[in-house]
Amino acid sequence: MVKPIDRLSLNTFLISPIPKNPFDALNGPHRRNEMYDEYNALVKNGTSLVVKPSTIRTVLSLFVSRKWLIHQLDVKNAFLNGDFSETVYMHQPPGFVDDRQGSQMTYLLIYVDAIILTASSPALLQQIIDSLHNEFDMADIGALNYFVGISADHNLIGLFLSQRKYALQLLEHAHMVHCNPSRTPDDTESKLGPKDLSYVVQQVCLYMHDPREPHFASLKRILRYVRGTVDFGLQLYASATTSLVGYTDADWTGCPSTRSGKAEYRGVANVVAEIAWLRNLLRGLHSPLSTATLVYCDNVSAVYMSANHVQHQRIKHIEIDIYFVRDMVFAGQVRVFHVPSRFQYADIFTKGLLSVLLKTFC
């Protein structure tokens, strides 16, 4: 397009608000002030975030697929490093790009003083380990084997995650290591409520102040089920592609005052919210998803409402804050499909299943 002579021209430049490397961040006065403000806010609030369990599983799955070495470190007396007049909780800042390293990458997961470290090359991994040792008194545990209560066992097909050690400690504390295992966590004749493990544990805890024989029997059955599943875990396989699939189900019968459609649709909204977070996490890990995430739900009404943008009387009682599901569907990031109940993996957490189904799903 040719600019008319009587019109002014304006030159524009593209400047990213995000620094490309540590030197860029330190040399910019505005960015330096922003870092001070962020640090002072952490000190003032006295709280901070640690790595999420879902982040650990996602990152480990990527590392297994990339066949990177996974190392584990632990900071000795982490809270004694630094001179502070009050208790301060800090989280790791956003990562920077070091132009000198080219396309090499390293990832660091921190949970208080426990660290998971991996890198795209063994040399870079050792370089980061040496740098950390120079700054802090650290214990080099070696290859990842136990992190935040989760055992990690390397095998020929990937990485196996389990809580065997924690489960055995729990059984030993209850003097039930040698008990007879149970195939299901619930008694089908029990009147405590829904029969998933997490809900049964919650119901038992409600009677801690005045427990009776049925509650004690339910507690022992839970521990017997744990005894029979101590070797269960999550196997992470190496994969050439990155994909994300979700299953959602709602126990609306556990709350008679809640309609089925509303409960199921809220369940879809909850899983889509987690999916949105995971997609952003994968994008930050340089493994963006190129296809929509598939979400499976066994309620036809919830599937229909996820795609139908027409407002009608039957769903007017559903809060507006869960309508973002449709936005995600229209944006092509999520697709909601119906799945028969016999293939609904989410039933493990919402229903009392027979041992055959439990074994099939697990």
NORFEN-V217337 format. One record per pair of residues at least 24 apart in sequence whose ideal C-beta (glycine too) atoms are under 10 Angstrom apart, sorted by the first residue. I is the first residue (numbers start at 1). J is the second residue. If there is no record, write none. Layout:
# NORFEN-V217337
i=I j=J
i=I j=J
This chain:
# NORFEN-V217337
i=18 j=94
i=18 j=96
i=18 j=97
i=19 j=94
i=19 j=96
i=19 j=97
i=20 j=96
i=20 j=97
i=20 j=98
i=20 j=99
i=21 j=96
i=21 j=97
i=21 j=98
i=21 j=99
i=21 j=100
i=21 j=101
i=22 j=93
i=22 j=95
i=22 j=96
i=22 j=97
i=22 j=98
i=23 j=96
i=23 j=98
i=23 j=99
i=24 j=96
i=24 j=97
i=24 j=99
i=25 j=93
i=25 j=94
i=25 j=96
i=35 j=93
i=38 j=93
i=39 j=88
i=39 j=90
i=39 j=93
i=42 j=88
i=42 j=89
i=42 j=90
i=42 j=91
i=43 j=84
i=43 j=85
i=43 j=86
i=43 j=87
i=43 j=88
i=43 j=89
i=43 j=90
i=44 j=86
i=44 j=88
i=45 j=88
i=45 j=89
i=46 j=86
i=46 j=87
i=46 j=88
i=46 j=89
i=47 j=88
i=47 j=89
i=47 j=91
i=48 j=88
i=48 j=89
i=48 j=90
i=48 j=91
i=48 j=92
i=49 j=89
i=49 j=90
i=49 j=91
i=49 j=92
i=49 j=110
i=50 j=89
i=50 j=91
i=50 j=92
i=50 j=109
i=50 j=110
i=50 j=111
i=50 j=112
i=50 j=114
i=50 j=148
i=51 j=91
i=51 j=92
i=51 j=108
i=51 j=109
i=51 j=110
i=51 j=111
i=51 j=112
i=51 j=114
i=51 j=115
i=51 j=116
i=51 j=147
i=51 j=148
i=52 j=109
i=52 j=111
i=52 j=277
i=52 j=281
i=53 j=111
i=53 j=148
i=53 j=149
i=53 j=150
i=54 j=274
i=54 j=277
i=54 j=278
i=54 j=281
i=55 j=109
i=55 j=111
i=55 j=277
i=55 j=278
i=55 j=281
i=55 j=285
i=56 j=109
i=56 j=111
i=56 j=116
i=56 j=147
i=56 j=148
i=56 j=150
i=56 j=152
i=56 j=161
i=57 j=150
i=57 j=161
i=57 j=234
i=57 j=236
i=57 j=278
i=58 j=242
i=58 j=244
i=58 j=278
i=58 j=281
i=58 j=282
i=58 j=285
i=58 j=287
i=59 j=107
i=59 j=109
i=59 j=116
i=59 j=118
i=59 j=281
i=59 j=282
i=59 j=285
i=59 j=287
i=60 j=109
i=60 j=116
i=60 j=118
i=60 j=144
i=60 j=147
i=60 j=150
i=60 j=152
i=60 j=158
i=60 j=159
i=60 j=161
i=60 j=234
i=60 j=236
i=61 j=158
i=61 j=159
i=61 j=161
i=61 j=234
i=61 j=236
i=61 j=237
i=61 j=238
i=61 j=239
i=61 j=242
i=61 j=287
i=62 j=107
i=62 j=118
i=62 j=236
i=62 j=239
i=62 j=242
i=62 j=281
i=62 j=282
i=62 j=285
i=62 j=286
i=62 j=287
i=63 j=107
i=63 j=116
i=63 j=118
i=63 j=119
i=63 j=144
i=63 j=158
i=63 j=159
i=63 j=236
i=63 j=238
i=63 j=285
i=64 j=154
i=64 j=157
i=64 j=158
i=64 j=159
i=64 j=235
i=64 j=236
i=64 j=237
i=64 j=238
i=64 j=239
i=65 j=158
i=65 j=236
i=65 j=237
i=65 j=238
i=65 j=239
i=65 j=240
i=65 j=241
i=65 j=242
i=65 j=287
i=66 j=105
i=66 j=118
i=66 j=120
i=66 j=238
i=66 j=239
i=66 j=287
i=67 j=158
i=67 j=238
i=68 j=105
i=68 j=106
i=68 j=107
i=68 j=118
i=68 j=119
i=68 j=120
i=68 j=121
i=68 j=122
i=68 j=125
i=69 j=117
i=69 j=118
i=69 j=119
i=69 j=120
i=69 j=121
i=69 j=122
i=69 j=124
i=69 j=125
i=69 j=126
i=69 j=143
i=69 j=144
i=70 j=107
i=70 j=109
i=70 j=116
i=70 j=117
i=70 j=118
i=70 j=119
i=70 j=125
i=70 j=143
i=70 j=144
i=70 j=145
i=70 j=147
i=70 j=152
i=70 j=154
i=70 j=159
i=71 j=115
i=71 j=116
i=71 j=117
i=71 j=118
i=71 j=119
i=71 j=122
i=71 j=125
i=71 j=126
i=71 j=128
i=71 j=129
i=71 j=140
i=71 j=141
i=71 j=142
i=71 j=143
i=71 j=144
i=72 j=109
i=72 j=114
i=72 j=115
i=72 j=116
i=72 j=117
i=72 j=118
i=72 j=139
i=72 j=140
i=72 j=141
i=72 j=142
i=72 j=143
i=72 j=144
i=72 j=145
i=72 j=146
i=72 j=147
i=72 j=152
i=73 j=108
i=73 j=110
i=73 j=113
i=73 j=114
i=73 j=115
i=73 j=116
i=73 j=117
i=73 j=128
i=73 j=129
i=73 j=132
i=73 j=133
i=73 j=136
i=73 j=138
i=73 j=139
i=73 j=140
i=73 j=141
i=73 j=142
i=73 j=144
i=74 j=112
i=74 j=113
i=74 j=114
i=74 j=115
i=74 j=138
i=74 j=139
i=74 j=140
i=74 j=141
i=74 j=147
i=75 j=110
i=75 j=112
i=75 j=113
i=75 j=114
i=75 j=115
i=75 j=132
i=75 j=135
i=75 j=136
i=75 j=137
i=75 j=138
i=75 j=139
i=76 j=113
i=76 j=136
i=76 j=137
i=76 j=138
i=76 j=139
i=77 j=113
i=77 j=136
i=77 j=137
i=78 j=110
i=78 j=112
i=78 j=113
i=78 j=114
i=78 j=115
i=78 j=136
i=78 j=137
i=78 j=138
i=79 j=112
i=79 j=113
i=80 j=137
i=81 j=113
i=81 j=135
i=81 j=136
i=81 j=137
i=94 j=284
i=95 j=284
i=101 j=127
i=103 j=286
i=105 j=285
i=105 j=286
i=107 j=285
i=107 j=286
i=108 j=132
i=109 j=147
i=109 j=148
i=111 j=147
i=111 j=148
i=112 j=148
i=113 j=138
i=113 j=139
i=114 j=141
i=114 j=146
i=114 j=147
i=114 j=148
i=115 j=139
i=115 j=141
i=115 j=147
i=116 j=144
i=116 j=147
i=116 j=148
i=116 j=152
i=117 j=144
i=118 j=144
i=150 j=233
i=150 j=234
i=151 j=233
i=152 j=233
i=152 j=236
i=153 j=233
i=153 j=235
i=155 j=235
i=155 j=236
i=157 j=235
i=157 j=236
i=157 j=237
i=157 j=238
i=158 j=235
i=158 j=236
i=158 j=237
i=158 j=238
i=158 j=239
i=159 j=233
i=159 j=234
i=159 j=235
i=159 j=236
i=159 j=237
i=159 j=238
i=160 j=231
i=160 j=233
i=160 j=234
i=160 j=235
i=160 j=236
i=161 j=233
i=161 j=234
i=161 j=235
i=161 j=236
i=162 j=229
i=162 j=230
i=162 j=231
i=162 j=232
i=162 j=233
i=162 j=234
i=162 j=235
i=163 j=226
i=163 j=229
i=163 j=230
i=163 j=232
i=163 j=233
i=163 j=234
i=164 j=229
i=164 j=230
i=164 j=231
i=164 j=232
i=164 j=233
i=165 j=230
i=166 j=226
i=166 j=230
i=167 j=223
i=167 j=226
i=167 j=227
i=167 j=229
i=167 j=230
i=167 j=231
i=167 j=232
i=168 j=226
i=168 j=227
i=168 j=230
i=170 j=223
i=170 j=226
i=170 j=227
i=170 j=230
i=171 j=223
i=171 j=224
i=171 j=226
i=171 j=227
i=171 j=230
i=173 j=223
i=174 j=219
i=174 j=220
i=174 j=223
i=174 j=226
i=174 j=227
i=175 j=223
i=176 j=220
i=176 j=223
i=176 j=224
i=176 j=226
i=176 j=227
i=177 j=223
i=177 j=227
i=177 j=230
i=178 j=227
i=179 j=220
i=179 j=223
i=179 j=224
i=179 j=226
i=179 j=227
i=179 j=228
i=180 j=224
i=180 j=227
i=180 j=228
i=181 j=223
i=181 j=224
i=181 j=225
i=181 j=226
i=181 j=227
i=181 j=228
i=181 j=229
i=181 j=230
i=182 j=220
i=182 j=221
i=182 j=222
i=182 j=223
i=182 j=224
i=182 j=225
i=182 j=226
i=182 j=227
i=182 j=228
i=182 j=229
i=182 j=355
i=183 j=224
i=183 j=225
i=183 j=228
i=183 j=229
i=183 j=354
i=183 j=355
i=183 j=356
i=183 j=358
i=183 j=359
i=184 j=221
i=184 j=224
i=184 j=225
i=184 j=228
i=184 j=352
i=184 j=353
i=184 j=354
i=184 j=355
i=184 j=357
i=184 j=358
i=185 j=218
i=185 j=221
i=185 j=222
i=185 j=223
i=185 j=224
i=185 j=225
i=185 j=226
i=185 j=228
i=185 j=229
i=185 j=352
i=185 j=353
i=185 j=358
i=186 j=218
i=186 j=221
i=186 j=222
i=186 j=225
i=186 j=351
i=186 j=352
i=186 j=353
i=187 j=214
i=187 j=217
i=187 j=218
i=187 j=221
i=187 j=352
i=188 j=352
i=188 j=354
i=190 j=214
i=190 j=215
i=190 j=217
i=190 j=218
i=190 j=221
i=190 j=352
i=192 j=218
i=193 j=251
i=193 j=254
i=193 j=352
i=194 j=251
i=194 j=253
i=194 j=254
i=194 j=255
i=194 j=349
i=194 j=350
i=194 j=351
i=194 j=352
i=195 j=251
i=195 j=350
i=195 j=351
i=195 j=352
i=195 j=353
i=196 j=251
i=196 j=254
i=196 j=347
i=196 j=348
i=196 j=349
i=196 j=350
i=196 j=351
i=196 j=352
i=196 j=353
i=197 j=222
i=197 j=225
i=197 j=226
i=197 j=229
i=197 j=348
i=197 j=349
i=197 j=352
i=198 j=348
i=198 j=349
i=198 j=350
i=199 j=251
i=199 j=254
i=199 j=349
i=199 j=350
i=199 j=351
i=199 j=352
i=200 j=225
i=200 j=352
i=225 j=358
i=228 j=355
i=229 j=358
i=229 j=362
i=232 j=358
i=232 j=359
i=232 j=362
i=233 j=362
i=234 j=362
i=241 j=287
i=241 j=289
i=241 j=290
i=241 j=291
i=242 j=282
i=242 j=285
i=242 j=287
i=242 j=288
i=242 j=289
i=242 j=290
i=242 j=291
i=243 j=289
i=243 j=290
i=243 j=291
i=243 j=293
i=243 j=294
i=244 j=274
i=244 j=275
i=244 j=278
i=244 j=279
i=244 j=282
i=244 j=289
i=244 j=291
i=244 j=292
i=244 j=293
i=244 j=294
i=244 j=295
i=244 j=334
i=245 j=275
i=245 j=293
i=245 j=294
i=245 j=295
i=245 j=296
i=245 j=345
i=246 j=270
i=246 j=271
i=246 j=272
i=246 j=274
i=246 j=275
i=246 j=278
i=246 j=293
i=246 j=294
i=246 j=295
i=246 j=296
i=246 j=297
i=246 j=334
i=246 j=336
i=246 j=345
i=246 j=346
i=247 j=271
i=247 j=294
i=247 j=295
i=247 j=296
i=247 j=297
i=247 j=298
i=247 j=339
i=247 j=343
i=247 j=344
i=247 j=345
i=247 j=346
i=247 j=347
i=247 j=348
i=247 j=349
i=247 j=361
i=248 j=272
i=248 j=274
i=248 j=275
i=248 j=295
i=248 j=296
i=248 j=297
i=248 j=298
i=248 j=299
i=248 j=302
i=248 j=336
i=248 j=339
i=248 j=344
i=248 j=345
i=248 j=346
i=248 j=350
i=249 j=296
i=249 j=297
i=249 j=298
i=249 j=299
i=249 j=302
i=249 j=339
i=249 j=341
i=249 j=344
i=249 j=345
i=249 j=346
i=249 j=347
i=249 j=348
i=249 j=349
i=249 j=350
i=249 j=351
i=250 j=297
i=250 j=298
i=250 j=299
i=250 j=302
i=250 j=346
i=250 j=350
i=251 j=346
i=251 j=347
i=251 j=349
i=251 j=350
i=251 j=351
i=252 j=299
i=252 j=350
i=253 j=350
i=253 j=351
i=254 j=350
i=254 j=351
i=259 j=301
i=259 j=314
i=259 j=315
i=259 j=317
i=259 j=318
i=260 j=299
i=260 j=301
i=260 j=302
i=261 j=299
i=261 j=300
i=261 j=301
i=261 j=302
i=261 j=304
i=261 j=305
i=261 j=314
i=261 j=315
i=261 j=317
i=261 j=318
i=262 j=301
i=262 j=302
i=262 j=305
i=262 j=314
i=262 j=315
i=262 j=317
i=262 j=318
i=262 j=319
i=262 j=322
i=263 j=299
i=263 j=302
i=264 j=297
i=264 j=298
i=264 j=299
i=264 j=300
i=264 j=301
i=264 j=302
i=264 j=303
i=264 j=305
i=265 j=297
i=265 j=299
i=265 j=301
i=265 j=302
i=265 j=303
i=265 j=304
i=265 j=305
i=265 j=306
i=265 j=315
i=265 j=318
i=265 j=322
i=265 j=323
i=265 j=325
i=265 j=336
i=266 j=302
i=266 j=318
i=266 j=319
i=266 j=321
i=266 j=322
i=266 j=325
i=267 j=295
i=267 j=297
i=267 j=299
i=267 j=302
i=267 j=322
i=267 j=346
i=267 j=350
i=268 j=295
i=268 j=296
i=268 j=297
i=268 j=299
i=268 j=302
i=268 j=303
i=268 j=305
i=268 j=306
i=268 j=322
i=268 j=325
i=268 j=334
i=268 j=336
i=269 j=302
i=269 j=306
i=269 j=318
i=269 j=319
i=269 j=321
i=269 j=322
i=269 j=323
i=269 j=324
i=269 j=325
i=269 j=326
i=269 j=328
i=270 j=322
i=270 j=325
i=271 j=295
i=271 j=296
i=271 j=297
i=271 j=325
i=271 j=334
i=271 j=336
i=271 j=346
i=272 j=306
i=272 j=322
i=272 j=324
i=272 j=325
i=272 j=326
i=272 j=327
i=272 j=328
i=272 j=329
i=272 j=333
i=272 j=334
i=272 j=336
i=273 j=322
i=273 j=324
i=273 j=325
i=273 j=328
i=275 j=328
i=275 j=333
i=275 j=334
i=276 j=324
i=276 j=325
i=276 j=327
i=276 j=328
i=276 j=331
i=276 j=333
i=276 j=334
i=279 j=328
i=279 j=333
i=279 j=334
i=289 j=333
i=291 j=332
i=291 j=333
i=291 j=335
i=292 j=328
i=292 j=329
i=292 j=331
i=292 j=332
i=292 j=333
i=292 j=334
i=292 j=335
i=292 j=336
i=293 j=328
i=293 j=333
i=293 j=334
i=293 j=335
i=293 j=336
i=294 j=334
i=294 j=335
i=294 j=336
i=294 j=337
i=294 j=339
i=295 j=325
i=295 j=328
i=295 j=329
i=295 j=334
i=295 j=335
i=295 j=336
i=295 j=337
i=295 j=339
i=296 j=335
i=296 j=336
i=296 j=337
i=296 j=338
i=296 j=339
i=296 j=340
i=296 j=343
i=296 j=344
i=296 j=345
i=296 j=346
i=297 j=336
i=297 j=337
i=297 j=338
i=297 j=339
i=297 j=344
i=297 j=346
i=298 j=338
i=298 j=339
i=298 j=340
i=298 j=341
i=298 j=342
i=298 j=343
i=298 j=344
i=298 j=346
i=298 j=347
i=299 j=338
i=299 j=339
i=299 j=341
i=299 j=344
i=300 j=338
i=302 j=336
i=302 j=338
i=303 j=336
i=303 j=337
i=303 j=338
i=303 j=339
i=304 j=336
i=304 j=338
i=305 j=336
i=306 j=334
i=306 j=335
i=306 j=336
i=306 j=337
i=307 j=335
i=307 j=336
